[in-house]
């Protein structure tokens, strides 16, 4: 795949042009001064989300049903009710991961939604705006000063962009990345194209969109070398998150395994499959807060694959996330801050910030990194809608990194809110506190 992109300065100019209308919308009818909420009323904070449907029955213990996920990898967060008590076989886990049970995997529980609303309430009146078909009408009627967005959407390759696009159409300020960035990052192949163009390290890859293209790959007529020369490979659906469709079977060591798993993913998810060279080194995930050159990397979270069951593939996939980790027997798979040399920590932070800025992420994101055979940090993927589970026992990685940087859960949520308000020139006041203050990060643990 050959991306047709302009140079960095042209890309930046285009992005500035694209945001001009949004920036104008943050000012009242052409006012030149930053927008300040009137003192005689509270700030109206719209809160856009998708709430996971209630489970109609207790999950079976015969291992025929799978738990629902809640957050993008690499985090293990989910509610106790969505866990199963015994680990199924790899085949059962693979079947579960590709079943309809993961349809709402990216949506949030009532518990998470309540915790976020509570954090936002410190800065104003919170208006809950569930991202249903009625969202546009409700947004227009409620007239919030700013929308705090965590809505993942449900259908389509641009599903994460639906709420921000509606906000832009109605000229309502909102938190987080814009529709283009959200759609690009959800398309793992396009994101990797852009990163490659800007020389941000990422594993060599190609996209298999059909069984016919798979046959071409197996025959050696592809941008990658013939499979026998580059094994092992790793495959995954190109437009999914929350480990949807990702099991140990996605780690393929032969042409036969590649063919079987790609055909399975093509048939199950009805979308293209990303095929990339497997990176054999250590894996990390990095939280980022802020914008532009002021963005900061939070303490790095390291993954300890030695905590997985013996003989497991060294990946953080469906089995590790939803099958093997239990409250009574938690996987000790995360360490934060990760034990790294200063040289390696700096190398990871540099590549993370490059990816964050190249893809024009805003306010916050989570970036997954893995080392190649030479120890070079490579971007695995960028998630501009990171999971933010409130319970520390759930191992949600962005909150974990924030805690290591000295931020409480509420302060993490409020940091994103205030970074968004700052972009729009909106002055927000904490209840009972004069002025606006973005919670301070422990600078010994965060790098610009």
C-alpha positions as CSV (number, residue, x, y, z in Angstrom):
1,X,0.0,0.0,0.0
2,X,1.5,3.3,-1.0
3,X,0.1,6.3,0.9
4,X,-0.3,9.5,-1.1
5,X,0.6,12.1,1.6
6,X,2.0,15.6,1.5
7,X,5.0,16.7,3.5
8,X,4.6,17.4,7.2
9,X,4.2,21.2,6.8
10,X,1.4,20.7,4.2
11,X,-0.3,18.1,6.4
12,X,-0.2,20.5,9.4
13,X,-1.6,23.3,7.2
14,X,-4.5,21.2,6.1
15,X,-5.2,20.2,9.7
16,X,-5.2,23.8,10.8
17,X,-7.6,24.7,8.0
18,X,-9.8,21.8,9.0
19,X,-10.0,22.9,12.6
20,X,-10.6,26.6,11.8
21,X,-14.4,26.2,11.8
22,X,-14.3,24.3,15.1
23,X,-12.1,26.9,16.7
24,X,-14.5,29.6,15.5
25,X,-17.4,27.8,17.1
26,X,-15.7,28.1,20.5
27,X,-16.1,31.8,20.3
28,X,-19.5,33.4,20.6
29,X,-20.7,34.9,17.2
30,X,-17.2,36.1,16.2
31,X,-16.1,37.4,19.6
32,X,-12.4,37.8,19.8
33,X,-12.0,37.0,23.5
34,X,-11.9,33.5,25.0
35,X,-15.3,32.2,26.0
36,X,-16.0,32.5,29.7
37,X,-19.0,30.9,31.4
38,X,-21.2,33.5,33.0
39,X,-20.9,33.6,36.8
40,X,-24.6,33.4,37.3
41,X,-24.8,29.8,36.0
42,X,-22.8,26.6,36.2
43,X,-20.9,25.2,33.2
44,X,-23.1,22.7,31.3
45,X,-21.0,19.7,30.6
46,X,-22.5,17.2,28.1
47,X,-21.3,13.7,28.7
48,X,-21.5,11.4,25.6
49,X,-21.1,7.7,26.1
50,X,-22.4,4.2,25.1
51,X,-23.6,2.1,27.9
52,X,-23.2,-1.6,27.7
53,X,-26.5,-3.5,27.7
54,X,-27.4,-5.3,30.9
55,X,-26.6,-9.1,30.7
56,X,-29.9,-11.0,30.6
57,X,-28.5,-14.1,32.3
58,X,-25.5,-15.2,34.2
59,X,-22.7,-16.4,32.0
60,X,-22.6,-20.2,31.8
61,X,-19.7,-22.0,33.5
62,X,-19.6,-24.6,30.7
63,X,-17.2,-22.3,28.9
64,X,-19.6,-22.0,25.9
65,X,-20.1,-18.2,26.4
66,X,-17.5,-15.4,26.6
67,X,-17.3,-12.4,28.9
68,X,-17.8,-9.0,27.4
69,X,-14.8,-6.7,27.4
70,X,-15.0,-3.0,28.2
71,X,-11.8,-1.4,27.2
72,X,-9.2,-1.3,24.5
73,X,-6.0,-3.3,25.1
74,X,-3.8,-3.6,27.0
75,X,-6.1,-3.3,30.0
76,X,-7.9,-6.0,31.9
77,X,-10.8,-3.9,33.1
78,X,-14.3,-5.3,33.3
79,X,-17.0,-5.9,35.8
80,X,-17.1,-9.0,38.0
81,X,-20.3,-10.1,36.4
82,X,-18.6,-10.4,33.0
83,X,-15.9,-12.9,34.1
84,X,-16.1,-16.6,34.0
85,X,-14.8,-18.8,36.7
86,X,-12.7,-21.3,34.8
87,X,-10.3,-21.0,32.0
88,X,-11.6,-22.6,28.8
89,X,-9.5,-24.3,26.2
90,X,-7.7,-22.2,23.6
91,X,-10.3,-23.4,21.0
92,X,-13.2,-22.4,23.3
93,X,-11.6,-19.0,23.9
94,X,-11.1,-18.5,20.2
95,X,-14.7,-19.3,19.5
96,X,-15.8,-17.0,22.3
97,X,-13.7,-14.2,21.0
98,X,-15.2,-14.3,17.6
99,X,-18.8,-14.7,18.7
100,X,-21.5,-12.1,18.9
101,X,-20.8,-11.7,22.6
102,X,-18.1,-9.1,21.8
103,X,-20.5,-6.9,19.9
104,X,-20.6,-4.3,22.7
105,X,-17.1,-5.0,23.9
106,X,-16.0,-1.3,23.5
107,X,-18.9,0.1,25.4
108,X,-18.8,1.1,29.1
109,X,-20.5,-0.2,32.2
110,X,-22.9,1.9,34.3
111,X,-20.2,1.8,37.0
112,X,-17.6,3.5,34.8
113,X,-20.1,6.0,33.4
114,X,-21.1,7.0,37.0
115,X,-17.5,7.4,38.1
116,X,-16.8,9.7,35.1
117,X,-19.9,11.8,35.7
118,X,-18.9,12.2,39.3
119,X,-15.5,13.5,38.3
120,X,-16.9,15.9,35.8
121,X,-19.4,17.3,38.3
122,X,-16.6,19.1,40.1
123,X,-16.6,21.6,37.1
124,X,-20.3,22.0,36.4
125,X,-23.7,20.5,35.7
126,X,-23.3,17.1,34.0
127,X,-25.9,16.3,31.3
128,X,-25.7,12.7,30.3
129,X,-26.1,12.2,26.6
130,X,-26.2,8.6,25.7
131,X,-25.1,8.2,22.1
132,X,-28.3,6.7,20.7
133,X,-30.3,7.7,17.6
134,X,-31.7,10.6,19.7
135,X,-28.3,12.1,20.4
136,X,-28.3,14.9,17.8
137,X,-31.7,16.2,19.0
138,X,-30.8,16.0,22.6
139,X,-27.5,17.7,22.0
140,X,-29.2,20.5,20.2
141,X,-31.8,20.9,22.9
142,X,-29.5,20.7,25.9
143,X,-26.9,23.2,24.5
144,X,-23.9,22.1,26.6
145,X,-20.9,24.4,26.8
146,X,-18.6,21.4,26.1
147,X,-19.2,17.7,25.5
148,X,-16.9,15.2,27.3
149,X,-16.9,12.3,24.8
150,X,-16.1,8.6,25.4
151,X,-18.7,7.2,23.0
152,X,-17.3,4.3,20.9
153,X,-20.2,3.9,18.5
154,X,-21.4,0.5,17.2
155,X,-21.6,0.3,13.4
156,X,-19.3,1.3,10.6
157,X,-15.6,1.9,10.2
158,X,-16.1,5.5,11.3
159,X,-18.2,4.7,14.4
160,X,-15.9,6.4,16.8
161,X,-16.2,9.6,14.9
162,X,-20.0,9.8,15.0
163,X,-20.3,11.9,18.2
164,X,-17.5,14.3,17.4
165,X,-18.8,14.8,13.8
166,X,-22.3,15.7,15.2
167,X,-20.7,18.1,17.7
168,X,-18.8,19.8,14.9
169,X,-21.9,20.0,12.7
170,X,-23.8,21.7,15.6
171,X,-20.7,23.8,16.6
172,X,-20.5,22.3,20.1
173,X,-17.0,22.0,21.6
174,X,-16.0,18.5,22.6
175,X,-13.1,16.7,24.3
176,X,-10.7,14.3,22.6
177,X,-9.5,13.8,19.1
178,X,-11.4,15.0,16.0
179,X,-13.3,12.7,13.6
180,X,-10.4,12.3,11.2
181,X,-8.0,11.1,13.9
182,X,-10.5,8.8,15.4
183,X,-11.3,7.2,12.1
184,X,-7.6,6.9,11.1
185,X,-6.6,5.3,14.4
186,X,-9.5,2.8,14.2
187,X,-8.2,1.7,10.8
188,X,-5.0,0.0,11.9
189,X,-3.7,-0.2,8.3
190,X,-4.2,3.5,7.5
191,X,-2.7,4.5,10.8
192,X,0.4,2.4,10.1
193,X,0.7,3.9,6.6
194,X,0.8,7.4,8.0
195,X,3.3,6.4,10.7
196,X,5.5,4.7,8.1
197,X,5.4,7.8,5.9
198,X,6.6,9.9,8.8
199,X,9.3,7.3,9.6
200,X,7.7,6.4,12.9
201,X,8.7,2.7,13.5
202,X,5.9,0.2,13.1
203,X,6.0,-3.5,12.0
204,X,6.0,-4.2,8.2
205,X,2.4,-5.2,7.2
206,X,-0.1,-5.7,4.5
207,X,-3.9,-5.8,4.3
208,X,-5.8,-8.8,3.2
209,X,-9.3,-7.7,2.0
210,X,-10.5,-11.0,0.4
211,X,-9.8,-14.7,0.0
212,X,-8.3,-13.9,-3.4
213,X,-5.8,-11.5,-1.9
214,X,-5.0,-14.2,0.7
215,X,-4.2,-16.6,-2.1
216,X,-1.8,-14.0,-3.6
217,X,-0.1,-13.6,-0.2
218,X,0.4,-17.3,0.1
219,X,1.8,-17.4,-3.4
220,X,4.4,-14.8,-2.6
221,X,2.9,-12.1,-4.8
222,X,2.6,-9.4,-2.1
223,X,4.6,-6.5,-0.6
224,X,5.8,-8.8,2.1
225,X,8.2,-11.7,1.5
226,X,6.6,-15.1,1.0
227,X,5.2,-16.3,4.3
228,X,7.8,-19.1,4.7
229,X,10.5,-16.4,4.9
230,X,9.0,-14.1,7.5
231,X,7.2,-16.4,10.0
232,X,5.9,-15.9,12.6
233,X,3.3,-13.4,11.7
234,X,0.4,-11.8,13.6
235,X,-3.0,-11.2,12.1
236,X,-6.0,-9.2,13.4
237,X,-9.2,-7.5,12.2
238,X,-8.3,-4.1,10.9
239,X,-11.2,-2.2,12.4
240,X,-11.7,-3.7,15.9
241,X,-10.6,-2.9,19.4
242,X,-10.9,-4.5,22.9
243,X,-9.2,-7.6,21.7
244,X,-12.1,-8.4,19.5
245,X,-11.1,-11.2,17.2
246,X,-7.6,-11.5,18.8
247,X,-6.6,-14.8,20.3
248,X,-3.5,-16.9,20.5
249,X,-4.5,-18.4,17.2
250,X,-3.7,-15.0,15.6
251,X,0.0,-15.8,16.2
252,X,0.7,-17.9,13.0
253,X,3.9,-19.9,12.4
254,X,3.1,-21.5,9.1
255,X,1.4,-20.9,5.8
256,X,-1.4,-23.3,6.8
257,X,-2.0,-21.5,10.1
258,X,-2.0,-18.2,8.3
259,X,-4.5,-19.4,5.7
260,X,-6.8,-20.9,8.4
261,X,-6.8,-17.9,10.7
262,X,-7.2,-15.2,8.0
263,X,-10.1,-17.0,6.4
264,X,-11.7,-17.4,9.8
265,X,-11.3,-13.6,10.5
266,X,-12.5,-12.6,7.1
267,X,-15.6,-14.8,7.5
268,X,-16.4,-13.8,11.1
269,X,-15.8,-10.1,11.0
270,X,-16.6,-9.3,7.4
271,X,-13.7,-6.9,7.2
272,X,-10.1,-6.8,6.0
273,X,-7.4,-8.5,8.1
274,X,-4.1,-6.9,9.0
275,X,-1.1,-9.2,8.5
276,X,2.1,-8.0,10.1
277,X,5.5,-9.3,11.1
278,X,5.5,-10.4,14.7
279,X,7.7,-8.2,17.0
280,X,9.5,-10.5,19.4
281,X,10.5,-8.0,22.1
282,X,8.9,-6.6,25.2
283,X,5.6,-4.7,25.1
284,X,4.6,-1.5,26.8
285,X,1.6,0.9,26.9
286,X,1.9,4.6,27.4
287,X,-0.7,7.2,28.4
288,X,-0.4,10.7,27.0
289,X,-2.0,13.8,28.3
290,X,-2.1,17.3,26.7
291,X,-1.8,18.8,23.3
292,X,0.9,19.6,20.7
293,X,4.3,20.3,22.1
294,X,2.9,20.4,25.7
295,X,1.8,16.8,25.6
296,X,3.3,14.6,28.3
297,X,3.9,10.8,28.5
298,X,2.8,9.3,31.8
299,X,4.8,6.6,33.5
300,X,5.2,3.7,31.2
301,X,3.2,0.5,31.8
302,X,5.2,-2.7,31.1
303,X,3.7,-6.1,30.3
304,X,5.2,-9.2,32.0
305,X,4.4,-12.1,29.7
306,X,6.0,-14.4,32.2
307,X,2.8,-14.1,34.3
308,X,0.9,-15.9,31.5
309,X,0.3,-19.7,31.8
310,X,3.2,-21.8,30.7
311,X,3.4,-22.3,27.0
312,X,1.3,-19.2,26.2
313,X,2.0,-17.0,23.2
314,X,3.6,-13.7,24.5
315,X,0.7,-11.5,23.6
316,X,-1.9,-9.6,25.6
317,X,-5.0,-11.0,23.8
318,X,-8.4,-12.2,24.6
319,X,-7.4,-15.2,26.7
320,X,-5.1,-13.1,29.0
321,X,-7.6,-10.3,29.2
322,X,-10.8,-12.0,29.8
323,X,-10.2,-15.7,30.6
324,X,-7.1,-16.1,32.7
325,X,-7.4,-13.0,34.9
326,X,-9.7,-13.4,37.9
327,X,-10.2,-11.3,41.1
328,X,-9.3,-14.2,43.2
329,X,-6.3,-15.1,41.0
330,X,-5.2,-11.9,39.2
331,X,-2.6,-12.0,36.5
332,X,0.4,-10.0,37.7
333,X,1.1,-8.9,34.2
334,X,1.5,-5.1,34.6
335,X,4.3,-3.1,36.1
336,X,4.2,0.7,36.4
337,X,6.5,2.4,36.1
338,X,8.1,-0.3,34.0
339,X,11.6,-1.2,35.0
340,X,13.6,0.4,32.1
341,X,16.9,1.9,31.6
342,X,16.8,5.7,31.1
343,X,17.9,5.2,27.5
344,X,15.1,2.8,26.7
345,X,12.5,4.9,28.5
346,X,13.5,7.9,26.5
347,X,13.4,6.0,23.3
348,X,9.9,4.7,24.0
349,X,8.7,8.2,25.0
350,X,10.1,9.8,21.9
351,X,8.4,7.4,19.5
352,X,5.1,7.6,21.5
353,X,5.0,11.4,21.3
354,X,5.9,11.3,17.6
355,X,3.0,9.0,16.9
356,X,0.6,11.1,19.1
357,X,1.5,14.2,17.2
358,X,1.7,12.7,13.6
359,X,-1.8,11.3,14.1
360,X,-3.0,14.7,15.6
361,X,-4.3,13.2,18.8
362,X,-5.8,15.6,21.3
363,X,-6.2,15.8,25.1
364,X,-5.3,12.2,25.8
365,X,-4.6,8.8,24.2
366,X,-3.0,5.5,24.9
367,X,-0.2,4.2,22.7
368,X,0.9,0.6,22.6
369,X,4.6,-0.1,21.8
370,X,6.6,-3.3,21.2
371,X,10.3,-3.8,20.7
372,X,11.6,-5.4,17.5
373,X,14.4,-8.0,17.3
374,X,16.9,-5.2,17.5
375,X,15.3,-3.6,20.6
376,X,13.8,-0.7,18.6
377,X,10.5,0.6,20.0
378,X,7.7,0.1,17.3
379,X,4.2,1.5,17.5
380,X,1.6,-1.3,17.6
381,X,-1.4,1.0,17.6
382,X,-2.7,4.3,18.9
383,X,-6.0,4.6,20.8
384,X,-7.4,8.1,21.1
385,X,-10.4,6.9,23.0
386,X,-8.6,5.1,25.8
387,X,-10.3,2.8,28.4
388,X,-10.7,4.6,31.7
389,X,-12.0,2.1,34.3
390,X,-12.2,3.5,37.8
391,X,-11.3,0.5,39.9
392,X,-7.6,0.0,40.4
393,X,-8.1,-3.7,40.7
394,X,-9.2,-3.7,37.0
395,X,-5.7,-2.8,35.8
396,X,-7.0,-0.2,33.4
397,X,-3.7,1.1,32.0
398,X,-4.3,4.9,31.6
399,X,-5.7,5.3,35.1
400,X,-2.8,3.1,36.3
401,X,-0.2,5.3,34.6
402,X,-2.0,8.4,36.0
403,X,-1.8,7.1,39.5
404,X,1.9,6.5,39.1
405,X,2.2,10.2,38.0
406,X,0.4,11.4,41.2
407,X,-3.1,11.9,39.6
408,X,-6.3,10.4,41.1
409,X,-8.9,9.0,38.8
410,X,-11.0,12.2,39.1
411,X,-8.0,14.3,38.3
412,X,-7.3,12.2,35.2
413,X,-10.8,12.8,33.9
414,X,-10.6,16.5,34.8
415,X,-7.3,16.8,33.1
416,X,-8.8,15.7,29.8
417,X,-11.8,18.0,30.3
418,X,-9.6,21.0,31.0
419,X,-7.2,20.4,28.2
420,X,-10.2,20.4,25.9
421,X,-11.6,23.6,27.4
422,X,-8.2,25.2,27.0
423,X,-8.1,24.4,23.2
424,X,-11.4,26.1,22.8
425,X,-10.6,29.1,24.9
426,X,-13.3,28.2,27.4
427,X,-12.6,29.2,31.0
428,X,-14.0,26.7,33.5
429,X,-14.1,27.0,37.3
430,X,-14.1,24.2,39.8
431,X,-16.8,24.4,42.3
432,X,-15.6,26.3,45.3
433,X,-12.3,27.2,43.7
434,X,-11.4,30.4,41.9
435,X,-10.0,29.9,38.4
436,X,-9.1,26.9,36.4
437,X,-6.4,24.5,37.2
438,X,-5.2,21.5,35.2
439,X,-4.1,18.9,37.8
440,X,-0.4,18.8,38.1
441,X,1.6,15.8,37.0
442,X,4.6,14.6,38.9
443,X,7.2,15.8,36.4
444,X,9.7,13.3,37.6
445,X,7.5,10.6,36.1
446,X,6.3,12.4,32.9
447,X,8.2,13.4,29.9
448,X,7.5,16.0,27.2
